[in-house]
Amino acid sequence: MRTHRDRHGNAYRAGARDSVGDFLADLLALTPPSTHDDLKRLARNVLARPKYRRIEHRNAEAGRP
């Protein structure tokens, strides 16, 4: 059951990452170029949060095949 839950979670997180990218593209189109570096840094910080990261299997994290 864990594998199914992980796949579902990863699909959900991938959709969230795509949404952040889409939102960033919209913001970049609407804001002056002087703010683009700050917006990109903000997007990187948001995507670095654990809730947006891909779920890895425990065996892979432990270095086991």
GIKAKA-V446001 format. One record per pair of residues at least 6 apart in sequence whose ideal C-beta (glycine too) atoms are under 6 Angstrom apart, sorted by the first residue. I is the first residue (numbers start at 1). J is the second residue. D is the distance in whole Angstrom. If there is no record, write none. Layout:
i,j,d
I,J,D
I,J,D
//
This chain:
i,j,d
6,55,5
9,55,5
10,54,5
10,55,5
13,52,6
16,52,6
17,52,6
20,43,6
20,46,6
20,47,6
24,43,4
27,39,5
28,36,6
//
